[in-house]
Amino acid sequence: MIQIIEVRDLANAVVKTIKAPVQTNEIFYGGTSCLILSSPTSVVLYDIQQQKTIADISSPPVKYVSWSNDGALVALISKHSMFIVCSEDSGY
């Protein structure tokens, strides 16, 4: 099954169509021009402008995502676990 991500403008017209890099169950905000894609076995940070994977982590399916105020940390919450993930340059 091919999964496609559509980027739309405020008039609901399709601006860009992107093939998802992994089998995706959930899509979350990943920062400016990025999406967090949750698959059954991993979570991928995907840049939709460059159309490339920035980072990925093995995890159970994520149901909730919560960002810190400064955007340096993100909590990935699944049914029985929680991961706190930071960027390499955040200093944490």
PyMOL Python script that loads the backbone (N, CA, C, O; Angstrom):
from pymol import cmd

cmd.read_pdbstr("""\
ATOM      1  N   MET A   1       0.840  -1.179   0.000  1.00  0.00           N
ATOM      2  CA  MET A   1       0.000   0.000   0.000  1.00  0.00           C
ATOM      3  C   MET A   1       0.888   1.246   0.000  1.00  0.00           C
ATOM      4  O   MET A   1       1.776   1.379   0.842  1.00  0.00           O
ATOM      5  N   ILE A   2       0.650   2.143  -0.930  1.00  0.00           N
ATOM      6  CA  ILE A   2       1.413   3.380  -1.026  1.00  0.00           C
ATOM      7  C   ILE A   2       0.720   4.448  -0.203  1.00  0.00           C
ATOM      8  O   ILE A   2      -0.477   4.695  -0.354  1.00  0.00           O
ATOM      9  N   GLN A   3       1.497   5.081   0.677  1.00  0.00           N
ATOM     10  CA  GLN A   3       0.955   6.167   1.490  1.00  0.00           C
ATOM     11  C   GLN A   3       1.525   7.475   0.983  1.00  0.00           C
ATOM     12  O   GLN A   3       2.726   7.590   0.736  1.00  0.00           O
ATOM     13  N   ILE A   4       0.653   8.462   0.827  1.00  0.00           N
ATOM     14  CA  ILE A   4       1.053   9.744   0.283  1.00  0.00           C
ATOM     15  C   ILE A   4       0.684  10.846   1.270  1.00  0.00           C
ATOM     16  O   ILE A   4      -0.404  10.845   1.846  1.00  0.00           O
ATOM     17  N   ILE A   5       1.611  11.785   1.453  1.00  0.00           N
ATOM     18  CA  ILE A   5       1.379  12.969   2.276  1.00  0.00           C
ATOM     19  C   ILE A   5       1.101  14.127   1.335  1.00  0.00           C
ATOM     20  O   ILE A   5       1.894  14.409   0.437  1.00  0.00           O
ATOM     21  N   GLU A   6      -0.017  14.792   1.540  1.00  0.00           N
ATOM     22  CA  GLU A   6      -0.368  15.954   0.725  1.00  0.00           C
ATOM     23  C   GLU A   6      -0.201  17.218   1.554  1.00  0.00           C
ATOM     24  O   GLU A   6      -0.726  17.318   2.663  1.00  0.00           O
ATOM     25  N   VAL A   7       0.536  18.185   1.008  1.00  0.00           N
ATOM     26  CA  VAL A   7       0.676  19.502   1.626  1.00  0.00           C
ATOM     27  C   VAL A   7      -0.312  20.405   0.907  1.00  0.00           C
ATOM     28  O   VAL A   7      -0.292  20.513  -0.319  1.00  0.00           O
ATOM     29  N   ARG A   8      -1.180  21.054   1.683  1.00  0.00           N
ATOM     30  CA  ARG A   8      -2.236  21.892   1.099  1.00  0.00           C
ATOM     31  C   ARG A   8      -2.109  23.332   1.588  1.00  0.00           C
ATOM     32  O   ARG A   8      -1.582  23.592   2.669  1.00  0.00           O
ATOM     33  N   ASP A   9      -2.601  24.256   0.773  1.00  0.00           N
ATOM     34  CA  ASP A   9      -2.613  25.659   1.170  1.00  0.00           C
ATOM     35  C   ASP A   9      -3.938  25.987   1.860  1.00  0.00           C
ATOM     36  O   ASP A   9      -4.761  25.099   2.080  1.00  0.00           O
ATOM     37  N   LEU A  10      -4.141  27.253   2.198  1.00  0.00           N
ATOM     38  CA  LEU A  10      -5.342  27.652   2.926  1.00  0.00           C
ATOM     39  C   LEU A  10      -6.613  27.522   2.099  1.00  0.00           C
ATOM     40  O   LEU A  10      -7.710  27.488   2.656  1.00  0.00           O
ATOM     41  N   ALA A  11      -6.480  27.447   0.786  1.00  0.00           N
ATOM     42  CA  ALA A  11      -7.637  27.242  -0.083  1.00  0.00           C
ATOM     43  C   ALA A  11      -7.905  25.749  -0.301  1.00  0.00           C
ATOM     44  O   ALA A  11      -8.765  25.385  -1.103  1.00  0.00           O
ATOM     45  N   ASN A  12      -7.184  24.901   0.398  1.00  0.00           N
ATOM     46  CA  ASN A  12      -7.303  23.440   0.357  1.00  0.00           C
ATOM     47  C   ASN A  12      -6.873  22.859  -0.993  1.00  0.00           C
ATOM     48  O   ASN A  12      -7.303  21.769  -1.369  1.00  0.00           O
ATOM     49  N   ALA A  13      -6.031  23.586  -1.712  1.00  0.00           N
ATOM     50  CA  ALA A  13      -5.467  23.078  -2.963  1.00  0.00           C
ATOM     51  C   ALA A  13      -4.158  22.360  -2.657  1.00  0.00           C
ATOM     52  O   ALA A  13      -3.378  22.815  -1.821  1.00  0.00           O
ATOM     53  N   VAL A  14      -3.918  21.250  -3.327  1.00  0.00           N
ATOM     54  CA  VAL A  14      -2.697  20.479  -3.101  1.00  0.00           C
ATOM     55  C   VAL A  14      -1.505  21.244  -3.658  1.00  0.00           C
ATOM     56  O   VAL A  14      -1.468  21.573  -4.843  1.00  0.00           O
ATOM     57  N   VAL A  15      -0.522  21.527  -2.789  1.00  0.00           N
ATOM     58  CA  VAL A  15       0.681  22.243  -3.176  1.00  0.00           C
ATOM     59  C   VAL A  15       1.803  21.261  -3.495  1.00  0.00           C
ATOM     60  O   VAL A  15       2.570  21.462  -4.436  1.00  0.00           O
ATOM     61  N   LYS A  16       1.892  20.188  -2.692  1.00  0.00           N
ATOM     62  CA  LYS A  16       2.969  19.220  -2.864  1.00  0.00           C
ATOM     63  C   LYS A  16       2.460  17.844  -2.455  1.00  0.00           C
ATOM     64  O   LYS A  16       1.678  17.719  -1.513  1.00  0.00           O
ATOM     65  N   THR A  17       2.908  16.811  -3.167  1.00  0.00           N
ATOM     66  CA  THR A  17       2.583  15.436  -2.843  1.00  0.00           C
ATOM     67  C   THR A  17       3.882  14.686  -2.587  1.00  0.00           C
ATOM     68  O   THR A  17       4.801  14.732  -3.404  1.00  0.00           O
ATOM     69  N   ILE A  18       3.957  13.990  -1.444  1.00  0.00           N
ATOM     70  CA  ILE A  18       5.178  13.302  -1.025  1.00  0.00           C
ATOM     71  C   ILE A  18       4.838  11.872  -0.660  1.00  0.00           C
ATOM     72  O   ILE A  18       3.854  11.621   0.036  1.00  0.00           O
ATOM     73  N   LYS A  19       5.651  10.927  -1.129  1.00  0.00           N
ATOM     74  CA  LYS A  19       5.493   9.534  -0.734  1.00  0.00           C
ATOM     75  C   LYS A  19       6.109   9.364   0.650  1.00  0.00           C
ATOM     76  O   LYS A  19       7.256   9.755   0.866  1.00  0.00           O
ATOM     77  N   ALA A  20       5.372   8.792   1.581  1.00  0.00           N
ATOM     78  CA  ALA A  20       5.867   8.587   2.942  1.00  0.00           C
ATOM     79  C   ALA A  20       7.052   7.622   2.926  1.00  0.00           C
ATOM     80  O   ALA A  20       6.990   6.595   2.251  1.00  0.00           O
ATOM     81  N   PRO A  21       8.138   7.931   3.660  1.00  0.00           N
ATOM     82  CA  PRO A  21       9.324   7.076   3.629  1.00  0.00           C
ATOM     83  C   PRO A  21       9.157   5.761   4.397  1.00  0.00           C
ATOM     84  O   PRO A  21       9.901   4.809   4.161  1.00  0.00           O
ATOM     85  N   VAL A  22       8.191   5.705   5.307  1.00  0.00           N
ATOM     86  CA  VAL A  22       7.928   4.493   6.093  1.00  0.00           C
ATOM     87  C   VAL A  22       6.419   4.269   6.155  1.00  0.00           C
ATOM     88  O   VAL A  22       5.636   5.188   5.915  1.00  0.00           O
ATOM     89  N   GLN A  23       6.020   3.042   6.478  1.00  0.00           N
ATOM     90  CA  GLN A  23       4.605   2.734   6.722  1.00  0.00           C
ATOM     91  C   GLN A  23       4.169   3.575   7.921  1.00  0.00           C
ATOM     92  O   GLN A  23       4.676   3.370   9.024  1.00  0.00           O
ATOM     93  N   THR A  24       3.251   4.507   7.733  1.00  0.00           N
ATOM     94  CA  THR A  24       2.936   5.499   8.755  1.00  0.00           C
ATOM     95  C   THR A  24       1.554   5.262   9.356  1.00  0.00           C
ATOM     96  O   THR A  24       0.562   5.106   8.644  1.00  0.00           O
ATOM     97  N   ASN A  25       1.518   5.239  10.713  1.00  0.00           N
ATOM     98  CA  ASN A  25       0.251   5.123  11.435  1.00  0.00           C
ATOM     99  C   ASN A  25      -0.240   6.480  11.935  1.00  0.00           C
ATOM    100  O   ASN A  25      -1.440   6.755  11.926  1.00  0.00           O
ATOM    101  N   GLU A  26       0.685   7.319  12.367  1.00  0.00           N
ATOM    102  CA  GLU A  26       0.344   8.632  12.934  1.00  0.00           C
ATOM    103  C   GLU A  26       1.313   9.676  12.377  1.00  0.00           C
ATOM    104  O   GLU A  26       2.466   9.363  12.083  1.00  0.00           O
ATOM    105  N   ILE A  27       0.842  10.911  12.235  1.00  0.00           N
ATOM    106  CA  ILE A  27       1.674  12.029  11.799  1.00  0.00           C
ATOM    107  C   ILE A  27       1.542  13.139  12.834  1.00  0.00           C
ATOM    108  O   ILE A  27       0.438  13.486  13.253  1.00  0.00           O
ATOM    109  N   PHE A  28       2.704  13.699  13.246  1.00  0.00           N
ATOM    110  CA  PHE A  28       2.742  14.766  14.247  1.00  0.00           C
ATOM    111  C   PHE A  28       3.593  15.924  13.747  1.00  0.00           C
ATOM    112  O   PHE A  28       4.403  15.760  12.834  1.00  0.00           O
ATOM    113  N   TYR A  29       3.406  17.093  14.347  1.00  0.00           N
ATOM    114  CA  TYR A  29       4.224  18.270  14.054  1.00  0.00           C
ATOM    115  C   TYR A  29       5.665  17.984  14.459  1.00  0.00           C
ATOM    116  O   TYR A  29       5.913  17.495  15.561  1.00  0.00           O
ATOM    117  N   GLY A  30       6.613  18.284  13.579  1.00  0.00           N
ATOM    118  CA  GLY A  30       8.021  18.020  13.863  1.00  0.00           C
ATOM    119  C   GLY A  30       8.891  19.249  13.826  1.00  0.00           C
ATOM    120  O   GLY A  30      10.113  19.127  13.747  1.00  0.00           O
ATOM    121  N   GLY A  31       8.314  20.420  13.880  1.00  0.00           N
ATOM    122  CA  GLY A  31       9.092  21.643  13.766  1.00  0.00           C
ATOM    123  C   GLY A  31       8.858  22.257  12.395  1.00  0.00           C
ATOM    124  O   GLY A  31       8.072  21.738  11.602  1.00  0.00           O
ATOM    125  N   THR A  32       9.537  23.354  12.117  1.00  0.00           N
ATOM    126  CA  THR A  32       9.364  24.052  10.856  1.00  0.00           C
ATOM    127  C   THR A  32       9.744  23.148   9.689  1.00  0.00           C
ATOM    128  O   THR A  32      10.869  22.654   9.614  1.00  0.00           O
ATOM    129  N   SER A  33       8.814  22.943   8.798  1.00  0.00           N
ATOM    130  CA  SER A  33       8.939  22.130   7.578  1.00  0.00           C
ATOM    131  C   SER A  33       9.243  20.655   7.846  1.00  0.00           C
ATOM    132  O   SER A  33       9.717  19.954   6.953  1.00  0.00           O
ATOM    133  N   CYS A  34       8.980  20.181   9.053  1.00  0.00           N
ATOM    134  CA  CYS A  34       9.241  18.780   9.386  1.00  0.00           C
ATOM    135  C   CYS A  34       7.985  18.106   9.952  1.00  0.00           C
ATOM    136  O   CYS A  34       7.104  18.754  10.518  1.00  0.00           O
ATOM    137  N   LEU A  35       7.940  16.781   9.777  1.00  0.00           N
ATOM    138  CA  LEU A  35       6.872  15.968  10.336  1.00  0.00           C
ATOM    139  C   LEU A  35       7.493  14.823  11.119  1.00  0.00           C
ATOM    140  O   LEU A  35       8.568  14.335  10.769  1.00  0.00           O
ATOM    141  N   ILE A  36       6.820  14.396  12.177  1.00  0.00           N
ATOM    142  CA  ILE A  36       7.189  13.179  12.886  1.00  0.00           C
ATOM    143  C   ILE A  36       6.224  12.103  12.408  1.00  0.00           C
ATOM    144  O   ILE A  36       5.010  12.224  12.570  1.00  0.00           O
ATOM    145  N   LEU A  37       6.779  11.050  11.818  1.00  0.00           N
ATOM    146  CA  LEU A  37       5.979   9.944  11.294  1.00  0.00           C
ATOM    147  C   LEU A  37       6.165   8.738  12.203  1.00  0.00           C
ATOM    148  O   LEU A  37       7.290   8.284  12.409  1.00  0.00           O
ATOM    149  N   SER A  38       5.074   8.219  12.745  1.00  0.00           N
ATOM    150  CA  SER A  38       5.122   7.062  13.633  1.00  0.00           C
ATOM    151  C   SER A  38       4.731   5.812  12.854  1.00  0.00           C
ATOM    152  O   SER A  38       3.640   5.728  12.292  1.00  0.00           O
ATOM    153  N   SER A  39       5.641   4.846  12.832  1.00  0.00           N
ATOM    154  CA  SER A  39       5.364   3.560  12.194  1.00  0.00           C
ATOM    155  C   SER A  39       5.229   2.509  13.293  1.00  0.00           C
ATOM    156  O   SER A  39       5.457   2.827  14.461  1.00  0.00           O
ATOM    157  N   PRO A  40       4.870   1.282  12.967  1.00  0.00           N
ATOM    158  CA  PRO A  40       4.729   0.257  14.015  1.00  0.00           C
ATOM    159  C   PRO A  40       6.027  -0.055  14.769  1.00  0.00           C
ATOM    160  O   PRO A  40       5.974  -0.534  15.901  1.00  0.00           O
ATOM    161  N   THR A  41       7.192   0.208  14.162  1.00  0.00           N
ATOM    162  CA  THR A  41       8.456  -0.151  14.808  1.00  0.00           C
ATOM    163  C   THR A  41       9.417   1.009  15.018  1.00  0.00           C
ATOM    164  O   THR A  41      10.463   0.827  15.641  1.00  0.00           O
ATOM    165  N   SER A  42       9.095   2.195  14.517  1.00  0.00           N
ATOM    166  CA  SER A  42      10.019   3.316  14.651  1.00  0.00           C
ATOM    167  C   SER A  42       9.295   4.648  14.543  1.00  0.00           C
ATOM    168  O   SER A  42       8.112   4.717  14.212  1.00  0.00           O
ATOM    169  N   VAL A  43      10.048   5.705  14.835  1.00  0.00           N
ATOM    170  CA  VAL A  43       9.573   7.077  14.675  1.00  0.00           C
ATOM    171  C   VAL A  43      10.608   7.795  13.820  1.00  0.00           C
ATOM    172  O   VAL A  43      11.808   7.693  14.071  1.00  0.00           O
ATOM    173  N   VAL A  44      10.138   8.523  12.807  1.00  0.00           N
ATOM    174  CA  VAL A  44      11.022   9.177  11.857  1.00  0.00           C
ATOM    175  C   VAL A  44      10.738  10.675  11.856  1.00  0.00           C
ATOM    176  O   VAL A  44       9.582  11.095  11.790  1.00  0.00           O
ATOM    177  N   LEU A  45      11.806  11.484  11.931  1.00  0.00           N
ATOM    178  CA  LEU A  45      11.692  12.931  11.732  1.00  0.00           C
ATOM    179  C   LEU A  45      11.992  13.176  10.262  1.00  0.00           C
ATOM    180  O   LEU A  45      13.098  12.903   9.795  1.00  0.00           O
ATOM    181  N   TYR A  46      11.000  13.694   9.528  1.00  0.00           N
ATOM    182  CA  TYR A  46      11.092  13.816   8.075  1.00  0.00           C
ATOM    183  C   TYR A  46      10.964  15.268   7.650  1.00  0.00           C
ATOM    184  O   TYR A  46      10.010  15.949   8.027  1.00  0.00           O
ATOM    185  N   ASP A  47      11.923  15.744   6.865  1.00  0.00           N
ATOM    186  CA  ASP A  47      11.903  17.102   6.325  1.00  0.00           C
ATOM    187  C   ASP A  47      11.111  17.087   5.016  1.00  0.00           C
ATOM    188  O   ASP A  47      11.530  16.449   4.050  1.00  0.00           O
ATOM    189  N   ILE A  48       9.976  17.781   4.974  1.00  0.00           N
ATOM    190  CA  ILE A  48       9.126  17.731   3.788  1.00  0.00           C
ATOM    191  C   ILE A  48       9.630  18.635   2.667  1.00  0.00           C
ATOM    192  O   ILE A  48       9.262  18.428   1.511  1.00  0.00           O
ATOM    193  N   GLN A  49      10.464  19.634   2.974  1.00  0.00           N
ATOM    194  CA  GLN A  49      11.010  20.481   1.910  1.00  0.00           C
ATOM    195  C   GLN A  49      12.131  19.772   1.158  1.00  0.00           C
ATOM    196  O   GLN A  49      12.171  19.788  -0.072  1.00  0.00           O
ATOM    197  N   GLN A  50      13.045  19.147   1.909  1.00  0.00           N
ATOM    198  CA  GLN A  50      14.159  18.427   1.282  1.00  0.00           C
ATOM    199  C   GLN A  50      13.797  16.990   0.933  1.00  0.00           C
ATOM    200  O   GLN A  50      14.539  16.317   0.218  1.00  0.00           O
ATOM    201  N   GLN A  51      12.667  16.523   1.430  1.00  0.00           N
ATOM    202  CA  GLN A  51      12.174  15.166   1.237  1.00  0.00           C
ATOM    203  C   GLN A  51      13.217  14.127   1.633  1.00  0.00           C
ATOM    204  O   GLN A  51      13.559  13.233   0.859  1.00  0.00           O
ATOM    205  N   LYS A  52      13.720  14.273   2.883  1.00  0.00           N
ATOM    206  CA  LYS A  52      14.676  13.291   3.392  1.00  0.00           C
ATOM    207  C   LYS A  52      14.464  13.081   4.885  1.00  0.00           C
ATOM    208  O   LYS A  52      13.927  13.942   5.583  1.00  0.00           O
ATOM    209  N   THR A  53      14.897  11.923   5.354  1.00  0.00           N
ATOM    210  CA  THR A  53      14.809  11.575   6.762  1.00  0.00           C
ATOM    211  C   THR A  53      15.945  12.260   7.507  1.00  0.00           C
ATOM    212  O   THR A  53      17.112  12.118   7.142  1.00  0.00           O
ATOM    213  N   ILE A  54      15.598  13.003   8.552  1.00  0.00           N
ATOM    214  CA  ILE A  54      16.602  13.696   9.353  1.00  0.00           C
ATOM    215  C   ILE A  54      17.105  12.788  10.476  1.00  0.00           C
ATOM    216  O   ILE A  54      18.305  12.721  10.740  1.00  0.00           O
ATOM    217  N   ALA A  55      16.175  12.092  11.132  1.00  0.00           N
ATOM    218  CA  ALA A  55      16.534  11.202  12.237  1.00  0.00           C
ATOM    219  C   ALA A  55      15.469  10.133  12.377  1.00  0.00           C
ATOM    220  O   ALA A  55      14.333  10.311  11.939  1.00  0.00           O
ATOM    221  N   ASP A  56      15.848   9.011  12.996  1.00  0.00           N
ATOM    222  CA  ASP A  56      14.870   7.966  13.306  1.00  0.00           C
ATOM    223  C   ASP A  56      15.289   7.251  14.581  1.00  0.00           C
ATOM    224  O   ASP A  56      16.462   7.236  14.953  1.00  0.00           O
ATOM    225  N   ILE A  57      14.299   6.661  15.240  1.00  0.00           N
ATOM    226  CA  ILE A  57      14.525   5.953  16.490  1.00  0.00           C
ATOM    227  C   ILE A  57      13.581   4.749  16.522  1.00  0.00           C
ATOM    228  O   ILE A  57      12.421   4.851  16.125  1.00  0.00           O
ATOM    229  N   SER A  58      14.083   3.619  16.993  1.00  0.00           N
ATOM    230  CA  SER A  58      13.231   2.435  17.148  1.00  0.00           C
ATOM    231  C   SER A  58      12.373   2.605  18.388  1.00  0.00           C
ATOM    232  O   SER A  58      12.876   2.935  19.462  1.00  0.00           O
ATOM    233  N   SER A  59      11.088   2.380  18.237  1.00  0.00           N
ATOM    234  CA  SER A  59      10.172   2.524  19.363  1.00  0.00           C
ATOM    235  C   SER A  59       8.861   1.824  19.037  1.00  0.00           C
ATOM    236  O   SER A  59       8.576   1.541  17.873  1.00  0.00           O
ATOM    237  N   PRO A  60       8.062   1.545  20.066  1.00  0.00           N
ATOM    238  CA  PRO A  60       6.710   1.057  19.798  1.00  0.00           C
ATOM    239  C   PRO A  60       5.886   2.178  19.157  1.00  0.00           C
ATOM    240  O   PRO A  60       6.329   3.326  19.132  1.00  0.00           O
ATOM    241  N   PRO A  61       4.702   1.865  18.642  1.00  0.00           N
ATOM    242  CA  PRO A  61       3.882   2.911  18.001  1.00  0.00           C
ATOM    243  C   PRO A  61       3.588   4.076  18.952  1.00  0.00           C
ATOM    244  O   PRO A  61       3.096   3.870  20.062  1.00  0.00           O
ATOM    245  N   VAL A  62       3.889   5.287  18.513  1.00  0.00           N
ATOM    246  CA  VAL A  62       3.707   6.492  19.321  1.00  0.00           C
ATOM    247  C   VAL A  62       2.294   7.024  19.116  1.00  0.00           C
ATOM    248  O   VAL A  62       1.809   7.104  17.987  1.00  0.00           O
ATOM    249  N   LYS A  63       1.639   7.386  20.215  1.00  0.00           N
ATOM    250  CA  LYS A  63       0.282   7.934  20.158  1.00  0.00           C
ATOM    251  C   LYS A  63       0.235   9.429  20.449  1.00  0.00           C
ATOM    252  O   LYS A  63      -0.666  10.122  19.978  1.00  0.00           O
ATOM    253  N   TYR A  64       1.202   9.935  21.224  1.00  0.00           N
ATOM    254  CA  TYR A  64       1.210  11.350  21.597  1.00  0.00           C
ATOM    255  C   TYR A  64       2.625  11.895  21.497  1.00  0.00           C
ATOM    256  O   TYR A  64       3.597  11.178  21.736  1.00  0.00           O
ATOM    257  N   VAL A  65       2.733  13.170  21.140  1.00  0.00           N
ATOM    258  CA  VAL A  65       4.012  13.869  21.075  1.00  0.00           C
ATOM    259  C   VAL A  65       3.848  15.183  21.818  1.00  0.00           C
ATOM    260  O   VAL A  65       2.866  15.900  21.627  1.00  0.00           O
ATOM    261  N   SER A  66       4.829  15.493  22.677  1.00  0.00           N
ATOM    262  CA  SER A  66       4.790  16.750  23.425  1.00  0.00           C
ATOM    263  C   SER A  66       6.161  17.419  23.341  1.00  0.00           C
ATOM    264  O   SER A  66       7.172  16.828  23.721  1.00  0.00           O
ATOM    265  N   TRP A  67       6.189  18.647  22.845  1.00  0.00           N
ATOM    266  CA  TRP A  67       7.435  19.388  22.685  1.00  0.00           C
ATOM    267  C   TRP A  67       7.700  20.263  23.910  1.00  0.00           C
ATOM    268  O   TRP A  67       6.761  20.737  24.550  1.00  0.00           O
ATOM    269  N   SER A  68       8.981  20.479  24.238  1.00  0.00           N
ATOM    270  CA  SER A  68       9.351  21.432  25.280  1.00  0.00           C
ATOM    271  C   SER A  68       9.125  22.843  24.741  1.00  0.00           C
ATOM    272  O   SER A  68       8.961  23.031  23.535  1.00  0.00           O
ATOM    273  N   ASN A  69       9.117  23.830  25.631  1.00  0.00           N
ATOM    274  CA  ASN A  69       8.847  25.210  25.215  1.00  0.00           C
ATOM    275  C   ASN A  69       9.850  25.730  24.201  1.00  0.00           C
ATOM    276  O   ASN A  69       9.481  26.458  23.279  1.00  0.00           O
ATOM    277  N   ASP A  70      11.129  25.360  24.364  1.00  0.00           N
ATOM    278  CA  ASP A  70      12.157  25.855  23.450  1.00  0.00           C
ATOM    279  C   ASP A  70      12.337  24.965  22.213  1.00  0.00           C
ATOM    280  O   ASP A  70      13.132  25.299  21.334  1.00  0.00           O
ATOM    281  N   GLY A  71      11.621  23.851  22.130  1.00  0.00           N
ATOM    282  CA  GLY A  71      11.695  22.970  20.976  1.00  0.00           C
ATOM    283  C   GLY A  71      12.921  22.084  20.930  1.00  0.00           C
ATOM    284  O   GLY A  71      13.171  21.429  19.918  1.00  0.00           O
ATOM    285  N   ALA A  72      13.706  22.049  22.027  1.00  0.00           N
ATOM    286  CA  ALA A  72      14.925  21.235  22.052  1.00  0.00           C
ATOM    287  C   ALA A  72      14.645  19.781  22.420  1.00  0.00           C
ATOM    288  O   ALA A  72      15.398  18.889  22.030  1.00  0.00           O
ATOM    289  N   LEU A  73      13.570  19.535  23.167  1.00  0.00           N
ATOM    290  CA  LEU A  73      13.233  18.187  23.614  1.00  0.00           C
ATOM    291  C   LEU A  73      11.832  17.816  23.147  1.00  0.00           C
ATOM    292  O   LEU A  73      10.950  18.667  23.033  1.00  0.00           O
ATOM    293  N   VAL A  74      11.648  16.536  22.881  1.00  0.00           N
ATOM    294  CA  VAL A  74      10.319  16.045  22.521  1.00  0.00           C
ATOM    295  C   VAL A  74      10.081  14.743  23.270  1.00  0.00           C
ATOM    296  O   VAL A  74      10.965  13.890  23.351  1.00  0.00           O
ATOM    297  N   ALA A  75       8.876  14.597  23.818  1.00  0.00           N
ATOM    298  CA  ALA A  75       8.479  13.358  24.495  1.00  0.00           C
ATOM    299  C   ALA A  75       7.611  12.564  23.527  1.00  0.00           C
ATOM    300  O   ALA A  75       6.602  13.060  23.026  1.00  0.00           O
ATOM    301  N   LEU A  76       8.021  11.319  23.271  1.00  0.00           N
ATOM    302  CA  LEU A  76       7.272  10.405  22.414  1.00  0.00           C
ATOM    303  C   LEU A  76       6.587   9.411  23.322  1.00  0.00           C
ATOM    304  O   LEU A  76       7.259   8.631  23.997  1.00  0.00           O
ATOM    305  N   ILE A  77       5.265   9.417  23.357  1.00  0.00           N
ATOM    306  CA  ILE A  77       4.512   8.635  24.333  1.00  0.00           C
ATOM    307  C   ILE A  77       3.721   7.548  23.612  1.00  0.00           C
ATOM    308  O   ILE A  77       2.925   7.821  22.713  1.00  0.00           O
ATOM    309  N   SER A  78       3.966   6.298  24.037  1.00  0.00           N
ATOM    310  CA  SER A  78       3.205   5.168  23.502  1.00  0.00           C
ATOM    311  C   SER A  78       2.396   4.559  24.635  1.00  0.00           C
ATOM    312  O   SER A  78       2.316   5.133  25.721  1.00  0.00           O
ATOM    313  N   LYS A  79       1.802   3.413  24.393  1.00  0.00           N
ATOM    314  CA  LYS A  79       0.901   2.815  25.373  1.00  0.00           C
ATOM    315  C   LYS A  79       1.616   2.479  26.688  1.00  0.00           C
ATOM    316  O   LYS A  79       1.076   2.740  27.763  1.00  0.00           O
ATOM    317  N   HIS A  80       2.822   1.903  26.616  1.00  0.00           N
ATOM    318  CA  HIS A  80       3.516   1.463  27.824  1.00  0.00           C
ATOM    319  C   HIS A  80       4.890   2.082  28.014  1.00  0.00           C
ATOM    320  O   HIS A  80       5.625   1.666  28.910  1.00  0.00           O
ATOM    321  N   SER A  81       5.259   3.060  27.203  1.00  0.00           N
ATOM    322  CA  SER A  81       6.592   3.648  27.340  1.00  0.00           C
ATOM    323  C   SER A  81       6.589   5.108  26.908  1.00  0.00           C
ATOM    324  O   SER A  81       5.671   5.589  26.243  1.00  0.00           O
ATOM    325  N   MET A  82       7.662   5.796  27.315  1.00  0.00           N
ATOM    326  CA  MET A  82       7.837   7.189  26.940  1.00  0.00           C
ATOM    327  C   MET A  82       9.317   7.421  26.674  1.00  0.00           C
ATOM    328  O   MET A  82      10.165   7.008  27.466  1.00  0.00           O
ATOM    329  N   PHE A  83       9.629   8.076  25.570  1.00  0.00           N
ATOM    330  CA  PHE A  83      10.993   8.424  25.211  1.00  0.00           C
ATOM    331  C   PHE A  83      11.121   9.935  25.246  1.00  0.00           C
ATOM    332  O   PHE A  83      10.253  10.648  24.743  1.00  0.00           O
ATOM    333  N   ILE A  84      12.209  10.429  25.844  1.00  0.00           N
ATOM    334  CA  ILE A  84      12.548  11.846  25.792  1.00  0.00           C
ATOM    335  C   ILE A  84      13.713  11.951  24.816  1.00  0.00           C
ATOM    336  O   ILE A  84      14.768  11.355  25.036  1.00  0.00           O
ATOM    337  N   VAL A  85      13.524  12.707  23.743  1.00  0.00           N
ATOM    338  CA  VAL A  85      14.524  12.793  22.683  1.00  0.00           C
ATOM    339  C   VAL A  85      14.960  14.231  22.554  1.00  0.00           C
ATOM    340  O   VAL A  85      14.137  15.144  22.612  1.00  0.00           O
ATOM    341  N   CYS A  86      16.270  14.439  22.378  1.00  0.00           N
ATOM    342  CA  CYS A  86      16.798  15.789  22.190  1.00  0.00           C
ATOM    343  C   CYS A  86      17.634  15.831  20.913  1.00  0.00           C
ATOM    344  O   CYS A  86      18.078  14.801  20.406  1.00  0.00           O
ATOM    345  N   SER A  87      17.834  17.029  20.415  1.00  0.00           N
ATOM    346  CA  SER A  87      18.697  17.183  19.243  1.00  0.00           C
ATOM    347  C   SER A  87      20.143  17.160  19.716  1.00  0.00           C
ATOM    348  O   SER A  87      20.429  17.427  20.884  1.00  0.00           O
ATOM    349  N   GLU A  88      21.054  16.837  18.800  1.00  0.00           N
ATOM    350  CA  GLU A  88      22.473  16.721  19.149  1.00  0.00           C
ATOM    351  C   GLU A  88      23.066  18.052  19.589  1.00  0.00           C
ATOM    352  O   GLU A  88      23.975  18.072  20.419  1.00  0.00           O
ATOM    353  N   ASP A  89      22.583  19.138  19.063  1.00  0.00           N
ATOM    354  CA  ASP A  89      23.149  20.449  19.386  1.00  0.00           C
ATOM    355  C   ASP A  89      22.397  21.201  20.476  1.00  0.00           C
ATOM    356  O   ASP A  89      22.644  22.388  20.689  1.00  0.00           O
ATOM    357  N   SER A  90      21.471  20.518  21.176  1.00  0.00           N
ATOM    358  CA  SER A  90      20.666  21.211  22.184  1.00  0.00           C
ATOM    359  C   SER A  90      21.412  21.434  23.490  1.00  0.00           C
ATOM    360  O   SER A  90      21.008  22.288  24.278  1.00  0.00           O
ATOM    361  N   GLY A  91      22.498  20.690  23.748  1.00  0.00           N
ATOM    362  CA  GLY A  91      23.265  20.866  24.961  1.00  0.00           C
ATOM    363  C   GLY A  91      22.788  20.048  26.132  1.00  0.00           C
ATOM    364  O   GLY A  91      23.335  20.189  27.226  1.00  0.00           O
ATOM    365  N   TYR A  92      21.779  19.186  25.957  1.00  0.00           N
ATOM    366  CA  TYR A  92      21.273  18.360  27.045  1.00  0.00           C
ATOM    367  C   TYR A  92      21.994  17.039  27.109  1.00  0.00           C
ATOM    368  O   TYR A  92      21.695  16.213  27.971  1.00  0.00           O
TER     369      TYR A  92
END
""", "prot")
cmd.dss("prot")
cmd.show_as("cartoon", "prot")
cmd.util.cbc("prot")
cmd.orient("prot")
